[in-house]
C-alpha cells in the first residue's frame, strides 16, 4: 500500500496521488492524501469537505457563485452617475441585495452634497406607519 501523507496534499501533488490510488474508495483516498485528524481517543476523523475543496481547486474549478454580479456579468461598484435626463438609476443588484420589491416607497431627504433615501414602512393594512 502507498504511504499516507502527513499534511494535506494540494494541487498537482494531490492529483498525482489520486492517480496512484484510483482503486480506493473516496474516504480512503482522503485519508491517503492527508485529510484526516486523530482525536483525543485516537479515533480518526476524515475531513471529506476539505478533501473535495482541495480536489476542485486542483482541477481549477471554483464554487464561487458570483452572486454580486448583475445579469450582464458586471460587479456592483456602489457608484452611479446622473443621466442626461437628470435621473439616477440604482439598479437591481442593489435593490435585490436590500430585498426591495416593486412598489416599495422611499422618502427623499436632501442634504448638502448628499441624498438620503428612507424606506417608508407599511403596516399590514397597507397604511404608512408614520400616520395615525
DSSP file (Angstrom, degrees, kcal/mol; ACC not computed):
  #  RESIDUE AA STRUCTURE BP1 BP2  ACC     N-H-->O    O-->H-N    N-H-->O    O-->H-N    TCO  KAPPA ALPHA  PHI   PSI    X-CA   Y-CA   Z-CA
    1    1 A X              0   0    0      0, 0.0     2,-0.1     0, 0.0     0, 0.0   0.000 360.0 360.0 360.0 155.4    0.0    0.0    0.0
    2    2 A X        -     0   0    0      1,-0.1     2,-0.2    18,-0.1    19,-0.0  -0.312 360.0 -90.1 -81.0 164.8    1.2    3.6   -0.6
    3    3 A X        -     0   0    0      1,-0.1     2,-0.4    -2,-0.1    -1,-0.1  -0.480  37.5-121.6 -75.7 140.3    2.4    6.0    2.1
    4    4 A X        -     0   0    0     -2,-0.2    29,-0.2     1,-0.1    28,-0.2  -0.667  29.7-114.8 -82.3 133.6   -0.1    8.2    3.8
    5    5 A X        -     0   0    0     27,-2.1    29,-0.1    -2,-0.4    -1,-0.1  -0.431  13.8-149.3 -68.0 139.6    0.6   12.0    3.5
    6    6 A X  S    S+     0   0    0      1,-0.1     2,-0.3    -2,-0.1    -1,-0.1   0.774  85.6  29.4 -82.5 -27.0    1.5   13.7    6.8
    7    7 A X  S    S-     0   0    0     28,-0.0    28,-0.1    26,-0.0    -1,-0.1  -0.949 107.3 -82.0-127.6 153.3    0.0   17.0    5.7
    8    8 A X        -     0   0    0     26,-0.4    26,-0.2    -2,-0.3     2,-0.2  -0.261  45.5-130.3 -58.4 130.9   -2.9   17.5    3.3
    9    9 A X        -     0   0    0     24,-2.5     2,-0.3     4,-0.1    -1,-0.1  -0.518  29.5-179.2 -79.3 149.0   -1.9   17.3   -0.4
   10   10 A X    >>  -     0   0    0     -2,-0.2     4,-1.0    47,-0.0     3,-0.9  -0.909  41.2  -0.7-139.8 167.6   -2.9   20.1   -2.7
   11   11 A X  H 3> S-     0   0    0     43,-0.4     4,-2.0    -2,-0.3     3,-0.3  -0.144 124.3  -7.3  58.0-138.5   -2.6   21.0   -6.4
   12   12 A X  H 3> S+     0   0    0      1,-0.2     4,-2.6     2,-0.2    -1,-0.2   0.838 133.8  58.2 -62.9 -34.8   -0.6   18.7   -8.7
   13   13 A X  H <> S+     0   0    0     -3,-0.9     4,-2.2     1,-0.2    -1,-0.2   0.896 107.0  48.4 -63.4 -39.2    0.7   16.6   -5.8
   14   14 A X  H  X S+     0   0    0     -4,-1.0     4,-2.2    -3,-0.3    -2,-0.2   0.929 112.3  47.9 -65.4 -46.1   -3.0   15.8   -4.9
   15   15 A X  H  X S+     0   0    0     -4,-2.0     4,-1.5     1,-0.2    -2,-0.2   0.890 112.0  49.7 -63.6 -39.8   -3.9   14.9   -8.5
   16   16 A X  H  X S+     0   0    0     -4,-2.6     4,-1.6     2,-0.2    -1,-0.2   0.921 110.8  49.5 -64.4 -44.3   -0.8   12.7   -8.9
   17   17 A X  H  X S+     0   0    0     -4,-2.2     4,-1.6     1,-0.2    -2,-0.2   0.895 107.7  54.6 -62.2 -40.6   -1.6   10.8   -5.6
   18   18 A X  H  < S+     0   0    0     -4,-2.2    -1,-0.2     1,-0.2    -2,-0.2   0.838 104.6  54.2 -64.2 -32.8   -5.2   10.3   -6.7
   19   19 A X  H >< S+     0   0    0     -4,-1.5     3,-0.9     1,-0.2    -1,-0.2   0.902 108.6  49.9 -64.1 -40.1   -4.0    8.7   -9.9
   20   20 A X  H 3< S+     0   0    0     -4,-1.6     3,-0.2     1,-0.2    -2,-0.2   0.828 119.8  35.1 -67.9 -32.4   -1.9    6.3   -7.9
   21   21 A X  T >< S+     0   0    0     -4,-1.6     3,-1.9     1,-0.2    -1,-0.2  -0.056  74.0 129.7-114.6  31.5   -4.7    5.3   -5.6
   22   22 A X  T <   +     0   0    0     -3,-0.9    -1,-0.2     1,-0.3    -2,-0.1   0.709  66.6  64.9 -61.2 -20.8   -7.6    5.4   -8.0
   23   23 A X  T 3  S+     0   0    0     -3,-0.2    -1,-0.3    -4,-0.1     2,-0.1   0.622  87.1  90.3 -78.2 -13.2   -8.8    1.9   -6.9
   24   24 A X  S <  S-     0   0    0     -3,-1.9     2,-0.1     1,-0.1    -3,-0.0  -0.376  84.0-102.1 -83.3 161.6   -9.6    3.1   -3.4
   25   25 A X     >  -     0   0    0     -2,-0.1     4,-2.3     1,-0.1     3,-0.2  -0.388  39.5-102.5 -75.5 161.5  -12.9    4.4   -2.1
   26   26 A X  H  > S+     0   0    0      1,-0.2     4,-2.3     2,-0.2     5,-0.2   0.868 120.0  51.6 -56.6 -43.8  -13.3    8.2   -1.6
   27   27 A X  H  > S+     0   0    0      1,-0.2     4,-1.8     2,-0.2    -1,-0.2   0.905 112.1  46.2 -62.5 -42.2  -12.9    8.1    2.2
   28   28 A X  H  > S+     0   0    0     -3,-0.2     4,-2.6     2,-0.2    -1,-0.2   0.855 109.5  55.2 -69.4 -34.6   -9.7    6.1    1.9
   29   29 A X  H  X S+     0   0    0     -4,-2.3     4,-1.7     2,-0.2    -2,-0.2   0.923 106.6  51.1 -62.0 -43.8   -8.4    8.4   -0.8
   30   30 A X  H  <>S+     0   0    0     -4,-2.3     5,-2.9     1,-0.2    -2,-0.2   0.899 111.5  47.5 -61.0 -41.3   -9.0   11.4    1.6
   31   31 A X  H ><5S+     0   0    0     -4,-1.8     3,-1.7     1,-0.2    -2,-0.2   0.936 110.8  50.8 -64.9 -46.6   -7.0    9.6    4.3
   32   32 A X  H 3<5S+     0   0    0     -4,-2.6   -27,-2.1     1,-0.3    -1,-0.2   0.790 109.5  52.1 -61.6 -28.3   -4.2    8.7    2.0
   33   33 A X  T 3<5S-     0   0    0     -4,-1.7   -24,-2.5    -5,-0.2    -1,-0.3   0.362 124.2-101.4 -92.7   4.9   -4.0   12.3    0.8
   34   34 A X  T < 5S+     0   0    0     -3,-1.7     2,-0.9   -26,-0.2   -26,-0.4   0.627  79.0 133.2  93.0  14.2   -3.7   13.6    4.4
   35   35 A X      < +     0   0    0     -5,-2.9    12,-2.3    -6,-0.2     2,-0.3  -0.410  48.9  89.5 -98.2  58.5   -7.3   14.8    5.0
   36   36 A X  E     -A   46   0A   0     -2,-0.9     2,-0.3    10,-0.3    10,-0.2  -0.981  53.1-158.4-146.3 155.9   -7.7   13.2    8.5
   37   37 A X  E     -A   45   0A   0      8,-2.4     8,-3.3    -2,-0.3     2,-0.6  -0.957  17.6-131.5-132.0 153.6   -7.1   14.1   12.1
   38   38 A X  E     -A   44   0A   0     -2,-0.3     6,-0.2     6,-0.2     4,-0.0  -0.935  26.4-147.7-108.7 123.4   -6.7   11.9   15.1
   39   39 A X    >   -     0   0    0      4,-2.9     3,-1.7    -2,-0.6    -1,-0.0  -0.070  34.0 -86.1 -80.9-177.4   -8.8   12.9   18.1
   40   40 A X  T 3  S+     0   0    0      1,-0.3    -1,-0.1     2,-0.1    -2,-0.0   0.861 128.9  49.8 -58.0 -39.7   -8.2   12.5   21.8
   41   41 A X  T 3  S-     0   0    0      2,-0.1    -1,-0.3     1,-0.1     3,-0.1   0.129 122.3-105.4 -90.6  22.4   -9.5    9.0   22.0
   42   42 A X  S <  S+     0   0    0     -3,-1.7     2,-0.4     1,-0.2    -2,-0.1   0.664  72.5 145.9  64.7  20.3   -7.3    8.0   19.0
   43   43 A X        -     0   0    0      1,-0.0    -4,-2.9     2,-0.0     2,-0.5  -0.719  47.5-128.5 -86.2 138.0  -10.2    8.0   16.5
   44   44 A X  E     -A   38   0A   0     -2,-0.4     2,-0.5    -6,-0.2    -6,-0.2  -0.734  19.9-163.4 -87.7 128.8   -9.5    9.1   13.0
   45   45 A X  E     -A   37   0A   0     -8,-3.3    -8,-2.4    -2,-0.5     2,-0.5  -0.962   9.1-146.8-113.0 127.2  -11.8   11.7   11.6
   46   46 A X  E     -A   36   0A   0     -2,-0.5     2,-1.2   -10,-0.2   -10,-0.3  -0.816   3.2-148.1 -97.7 128.2  -11.8   12.2    7.8
   47   47 A X     >  +     0   0    0    -12,-2.3     4,-1.8    -2,-0.5     5,-0.1  -0.705  26.2 167.8 -96.3  84.0  -12.4   15.8    6.5
   48   48 A X  H  > S+     0   0    0     -2,-1.2     4,-2.9     1,-0.2     5,-0.2   0.853  72.1  58.1 -66.9 -35.9  -14.2   15.0    3.3
   49   49 A X  H  > S+     0   0    0      1,-0.2     4,-2.4     2,-0.2    -1,-0.2   0.942 109.1  43.8 -61.5 -47.2  -15.3   18.6    2.7
   50   50 A X  H  > S+     0   0    0      2,-0.2     4,-2.4     1,-0.2    -1,-0.2   0.879 112.9  53.8 -65.1 -36.9  -11.7   19.9    2.8
   51   51 A X  H  X S+     0   0    0     -4,-1.8     4,-2.2     2,-0.2    -2,-0.2   0.944 111.2  44.1 -61.8 -49.1  -10.6   17.0    0.6
   52   52 A X  H  X S+     0   0    0     -4,-2.9     4,-2.6     2,-0.2    -2,-0.2   0.878 112.4  52.5 -66.5 -37.3  -13.2   17.8   -2.1
   53   53 A X  H  X S+     0   0    0     -4,-2.4     4,-2.5    -5,-0.2    -1,-0.2   0.925 111.1  47.0 -62.1 -43.6  -12.5   21.5   -1.9
   54   54 A X  H  X S+     0   0    0     -4,-2.4     4,-2.4     2,-0.2   -43,-0.4   0.879 111.7  51.6 -65.2 -38.0   -8.8   20.8   -2.5
   55   55 A X  H  X S+     0   0    0     -4,-2.2     4,-1.5     2,-0.2    -2,-0.2   0.926 111.2  46.4 -65.4 -44.6   -9.6   18.4   -5.3
   56   56 A X  H  <>S+     0   0    0     -4,-2.6     5,-3.0     1,-0.2     4,-0.3   0.921 113.3  49.3 -63.1 -43.3  -11.8   21.0   -7.0
   57   57 A X  H ><5S+     0   0    0     -4,-2.5     3,-1.3     1,-0.2    -2,-0.2   0.898 108.4  53.6 -62.8 -40.0   -9.2   23.7   -6.6
   58   58 A X  H 3<5S+     0   0    0     -4,-2.4    -1,-0.2     1,-0.3    -2,-0.2   0.828 110.0  47.8 -64.2 -31.3   -6.5   21.4   -8.0
   59   59 A X  T 3<5S-     0   0    0     -4,-1.5    -1,-0.3    -5,-0.2    -2,-0.2   0.417 119.9-111.7 -89.5   1.4   -8.7   20.9  -11.1
   60   60 A X  T < 5 +     0   0    0     -3,-1.3     2,-0.5    -4,-0.3    -3,-0.2   0.749  69.2 142.0  78.4  25.0   -9.2   24.7  -11.4
   61   61 A X      < -     0   0    0     -5,-3.0     2,-0.4    -6,-0.2    -1,-0.3  -0.876  33.4-161.1-104.1 128.3  -12.9   24.6  -10.5
   62   62 A X        -     0   0    0     -2,-0.5    -9,-0.0     2,-0.1    -5,-0.0  -0.894  14.8-162.6-109.2 136.8  -14.3   27.4   -8.4
   63   63 A X        +     0   0    0     -2,-0.4     2,-0.2   -10,-0.1    -1,-0.1   0.348  49.9 127.5 -95.7   5.3  -17.6   27.1   -6.5
   64   64 A X        -     0   0    0      1,-0.1    -2,-0.1     2,-0.1     0, 0.0  -0.447  50.5-153.1 -63.3 130.9  -17.9   30.9   -6.0
   65   65 A X        -     0   0    0     -2,-0.2    -1,-0.1     1,-0.0    -3,-0.0   0.717  17.1-136.7 -82.7 -21.5  -21.3   31.9   -7.3
   66   66 A X    >   +     0   0    0      1,-0.1     3,-2.1     2,-0.1     7,-0.1   0.874  40.9 164.4  66.0  35.5  -20.5   35.5   -8.3
   67   67 A X  T 3   +     0   0    0      1,-0.3    -1,-0.1     8,-0.0    -3,-0.0   0.668  63.9  65.3 -64.6 -17.0  -23.8   36.5   -6.7
   68   68 A X  T 3  S+     0   0    0      5,-0.0     8,-0.9     8,-0.0    -1,-0.3   0.498  83.7  97.3 -83.6  -1.5  -22.8   40.2   -6.7
   69   69 A X  B <  S-B   75   0B   0     -3,-2.1     6,-0.2     6,-0.2     2,-0.1  -0.587  70.7-132.3 -86.7 148.8  -22.8   40.3  -10.4
   70   70 A X    >   -     0   0    0      4,-2.5     3,-2.1    -2,-0.2    -1,-0.1  -0.229  43.8 -79.6 -85.8-174.1  -25.8   41.6  -12.4
   71   71 A X  T 3  S+     0   0    0      1,-0.3    -1,-0.1     2,-0.1    -2,-0.0   0.681 130.9  53.5 -62.1 -18.9  -27.3   39.7  -15.4
   72   72 A X  T 3  S-     0   0    0      2,-0.1    -1,-0.3     0, 0.0    -3,-0.0   0.327 120.5-104.1 -99.8   7.5  -24.6   41.0  -17.7
   73   73 A X  S <  S+     0   0    0     -3,-2.1     2,-0.3     1,-0.3    -2,-0.1   0.573  74.7 138.5  86.3   8.2  -21.7   39.8  -15.5
   74   74 A X        -     0   0    0      1,-0.0    -4,-2.5    -6,-0.0     2,-0.3  -0.660  48.6-132.3 -89.1 144.5  -20.8   43.2  -14.0
   75   75 A X  B     -B   69   0B   0     -2,-0.3    -6,-0.2    -6,-0.2     2,-0.1  -0.697  32.3-100.2 -90.1 147.0  -19.9   43.5  -10.4
   76   76 A X        -     0   0    0     -8,-0.9    -1,-0.1    -2,-0.3    -8,-0.0  -0.399  30.4-171.6 -67.4 142.3  -21.5   46.4   -8.4
   77   77 A X        -     0   0    0      2,-0.3    -1,-0.1    -2,-0.1     3,-0.1   0.534  32.5-129.7-108.5 -11.4  -19.3   49.4   -7.9
   78   78 A X  S    S+     0   0    0      1,-0.2     2,-0.4    12,-0.1    -2,-0.1   0.802  76.1 107.1  60.7  30.3  -21.5   51.3   -5.5
   79   79 A X        +     0   0    0     11,-0.1     2,-0.3     2,-0.0    -2,-0.3  -0.997  43.8 177.1-134.8 140.7  -21.2   54.4   -7.7
   80   80 A X        -     0   0    0     -2,-0.4     2,-0.3    -3,-0.1    10,-0.1  -0.915  14.6-145.6-134.5 163.3  -23.7   55.9  -10.1
   81   81 A X        -     0   0    0     -2,-0.3     8,-0.5     8,-0.2     2,-0.4  -0.923  28.2-101.8-128.3 158.4  -23.8   58.9  -12.3
   82   82 A X        -     0   0    0     -2,-0.3     6,-0.2     6,-0.1     5,-0.0  -0.635  39.2-132.4 -79.5 129.9  -26.6   61.3  -13.2
   83   83 A X    >   -     0   0    0      4,-3.2     3,-2.2    -2,-0.4    -1,-0.1  -0.284  27.6 -99.7 -76.8 167.5  -28.0   60.6  -16.7
   84   84 A X  T 3  S+     0   0    0      1,-0.3    -1,-0.1     2,-0.1    -2,-0.1   0.800 124.5  56.5 -57.7 -30.1  -28.6   63.3  -19.3
   85   85 A X  T 3  S-     0   0    0      2,-0.1    -1,-0.3     1,-0.0     3,-0.1   0.373 122.3-106.2 -85.9   6.4  -32.3   63.4  -18.3
   86   86 A X  S <  S+     0   0    0     -3,-2.2     2,-0.2     1,-0.3    -2,-0.1   0.461  77.7 130.3  88.2   1.7  -31.4   64.1  -14.7
   87   87 A X        -     0   0    0     -5,-0.0    -4,-3.2     2,-0.0     2,-0.5  -0.578  46.6-150.5 -91.9 153.2  -32.2   60.7  -13.3
   88   88 A X        -     0   0    0     -2,-0.2     2,-0.5    -6,-0.2    -6,-0.1  -0.991  12.2-156.7-118.1 124.0  -30.1   58.4  -11.1
   89   89 A X        -     0   0    0     -8,-0.5    -8,-0.2    -2,-0.5    -2,-0.0  -0.883   9.7-171.3-104.2 128.1  -30.6   54.7  -11.6
   90   90 A X        -     0   0    0     -2,-0.5     4,-0.2   -10,-0.1    -1,-0.2   0.923  33.9-138.4 -84.3 -48.0  -29.7   52.5   -8.7
   91   91 A X    >>  -     0   0    0      1,-0.1     4,-1.7     2,-0.1     3,-0.6   0.008  20.1 -87.9 102.6 153.0  -30.0   49.1  -10.4
   92   92 A X  H 3> S+     0   0    0      1,-0.2     4,-2.9     2,-0.2     5,-0.3   0.749 115.5  68.8 -70.6 -25.7  -31.4   45.7   -9.5
   93   93 A X  H 3> S+     0   0    0      1,-0.2     4,-1.5     2,-0.2    -1,-0.2   0.924 108.3  38.2 -57.9 -42.5  -28.2   44.4   -8.0
   94   94 A X  H <> S+     0   0    0     -3,-0.6     4,-1.6    -4,-0.2    -2,-0.2   0.900 116.7  48.9 -76.7 -42.5  -28.6   46.8   -5.1
   95   95 A X  H  X>S+     0   0    0     -4,-1.7     5,-2.7     1,-0.2     4,-0.6   0.881 112.1  50.1 -67.5 -35.8  -32.4   46.6   -4.7
   96   96 A X  H ><5S+     0   0    0     -4,-2.9     3,-1.0     1,-0.2    -1,-0.2   0.915 107.8  53.7 -64.1 -42.7  -32.2   42.7   -4.7
   97   97 A X  H 3<5S+     0   0    0     -4,-1.5    -1,-0.2    -5,-0.3    -2,-0.2   0.835 111.5  45.7 -62.1 -32.5  -29.4   42.9   -2.1
   98   98 A X  H 3<5S-     0   0    0     -4,-1.6    -1,-0.3    -5,-0.1    -2,-0.2   0.534 113.1-119.4 -86.9  -7.2  -31.7   45.0    0.1
   99   99 A X  T <<5 +     0   0    0     -3,-1.0    -3,-0.2    -4,-0.6     2,-0.1   0.783  53.8 165.6  74.7  27.1  -34.7   42.8   -0.5
  100  100 A X      < -     0   0    0     -5,-2.7     2,-0.3    -6,-0.2    -1,-0.2  -0.472  18.9-158.9 -79.3 149.4  -36.8   45.6   -2.1
  101  101 A X    >   -     0   0    0     -2,-0.1     3,-2.3     1,-0.0    -1,-0.0  -0.871  34.2 -79.5-124.6 157.4  -39.9   44.8   -4.1
  102  102 A X  T 3  S+     0   0    0     -2,-0.3     3,-0.1     1,-0.3    -1,-0.0  -0.315 118.6  29.7 -55.2 134.8  -41.8   46.7   -6.8
  103  103 A X  T 3  S+     0   0    0      1,-0.4    -1,-0.3    -3,-0.0     2,-0.1   0.212  80.9 139.4  97.7 -14.8  -44.0   49.3   -5.1
  104  104 A X    <   -     0   0    0     -3,-2.3    -1,-0.4     1,-0.1     2,-0.3  -0.403  42.6-145.4 -61.0 139.3  -41.7   49.8   -2.1
  105  105 A X        -     0   0    0     15,-0.5    15,-2.7    -3,-0.1     2,-0.3  -0.794  15.3-165.3-115.6 153.8  -41.6   53.6   -1.3
  106  106 A X  E     -C  119   0C   0     -2,-0.3     2,-0.4    13,-0.3    13,-0.2  -0.964  18.1-133.3-134.1 149.4  -39.0   55.9    0.0
  107  107 A X  E     -C  118   0C   0     11,-3.1    11,-2.7    -2,-0.3     2,-0.5  -0.858  25.5-139.0 -96.5 138.3  -38.9   59.4    1.4
  108  108 A X  E     -C  117   0C   0     -2,-0.4     2,-0.5     9,-0.2     9,-0.2  -0.884  17.8-173.1-103.1 124.8  -36.1   61.6   -0.1
  109  109 A X  E     -C  116   0C   0      7,-2.6     7,-3.0    -2,-0.5     2,-0.4  -0.978  12.3-151.1-116.7 121.9  -34.2   63.9    2.2
  110  110 A X  E     +C  115   0C   0     -2,-0.5     2,-0.2     5,-0.2     5,-0.2  -0.751  20.5 168.9 -95.0 138.3  -31.8   66.3    0.5
  111  111 A X  E >   -C  114   0C   0      3,-2.8     3,-0.9    -2,-0.4     2,-0.8  -0.714  51.9 -61.9-130.2-176.5  -28.6   67.5    2.2
  112  112 A X  T 3  S-     0   0    0      1,-0.3     3,-0.1    -2,-0.2    -2,-0.0  -0.637 120.8 -18.0 -74.1 110.4  -25.5   69.4    1.2
  113  113 A X  T 3  S+     0   0    0     -2,-0.8     2,-0.3     1,-0.1    -1,-0.3   0.720 127.1  81.1  63.1  25.6  -24.0   67.1   -1.4
  114  114 A X  E <   -C  111   0C   0     -3,-0.9    -3,-2.8     2,-0.0     2,-0.4  -0.993  58.4-152.4-154.4 157.1  -25.9   64.0   -0.3
  115  115 A X  E     -C  110   0C   0     -2,-0.3     2,-0.5    -5,-0.2    -5,-0.2  -0.997  11.2-155.6-127.5 131.1  -29.3   62.4   -0.7
  116  116 A X  E     -C  109   0C   0     -7,-3.0    -7,-2.6    -2,-0.4     2,-0.6  -0.930   1.8-159.3-106.5 130.1  -30.8   60.1    1.9
  117  117 A X  E     -C  108   0C   0     -2,-0.5     2,-0.6    -9,-0.2    -9,-0.2  -0.950  10.2-168.8-105.6 119.9  -33.4   57.5    0.8
  118  118 A X  E     -C  107   0C   0    -11,-2.7   -11,-3.1    -2,-0.6     2,-0.1  -0.938  20.4-128.6-114.4 116.8  -35.5   56.5    3.8
  119  119 A X  E     -C  106   0C   0     -2,-0.6     2,-0.7   -13,-0.2   -13,-0.3  -0.409  17.2-132.8 -66.9 133.5  -37.7   53.5    3.2
  120  120 A X        -     0   0    0    -15,-2.7   -15,-0.5    -2,-0.1     2,-0.2  -0.789  21.4-140.2 -88.4 116.8  -41.3   54.0    4.3
  121  121 A X        -     0   0    0     -2,-0.7     8,-1.9   -17,-0.1     2,-0.4  -0.526  12.8-153.0 -77.3 142.6  -42.5   51.1    6.3
  122  122 A X  B     -D  128   0D   0     -2,-0.2     6,-0.2     6,-0.2     2,-0.1  -0.943   6.4-138.5-116.4 138.1  -46.0   49.8    5.7
  123  123 A X    >   -     0   0    0      4,-2.1     3,-1.9    -2,-0.4     6,-0.0  -0.243  42.8 -84.8 -82.7-177.0  -48.1   48.0    8.3
  124  124 A X  T 3  S+     0   0    0      1,-0.3    -1,-0.1     2,-0.1    -2,-0.0   0.753 127.4  57.4 -63.0 -26.3  -50.3   45.0    7.5
  125  125 A X  T 3  S-     0   0    0      2,-0.1    -1,-0.3     1,-0.0     3,-0.1   0.485 116.4-110.9 -85.5  -1.9  -53.2   47.2    6.3
  126  126 A X  S <  S+     0   0    0     -3,-1.9     2,-0.2     1,-0.3    -2,-0.1   0.574  75.9 129.4  85.1   9.2  -51.0   48.9    3.7
  127  127 A X        -     0   0    0      1,-0.1    -4,-2.1     4,-0.0    -1,-0.3  -0.647  69.2 -93.2 -95.0 155.3  -51.0   52.3    5.5
  128  128 A X  B     -D  122   0D   0     -2,-0.2     3,-0.3    -6,-0.2    -6,-0.2  -0.406  26.3-139.6 -63.7 139.5  -47.9   54.3    6.3
  129  129 A X  S    S+     0   0    0     -8,-1.9    -1,-0.1     1,-0.2    -7,-0.1   0.702  99.6  61.1 -75.3 -18.4  -46.6   53.6    9.8
  130  130 A X  S    S+     0   0    0     -9,-0.3     2,-0.2     2,-0.0    -1,-0.2   0.790  93.4  78.1 -77.1 -26.6  -45.9   57.3   10.4
  131  131 A X              0   0    0     -3,-0.3    -4,-0.0     1,-0.1     0, 0.0  -0.555 360.0 360.0 -86.7 147.7  -49.5   58.2   10.0
  132  132 A X              0   0    0     -2,-0.2    -1,-0.1     0, 0.0    -3,-0.0   0.356 360.0 360.0-124.8 360.0  -52.1   57.7   12.7
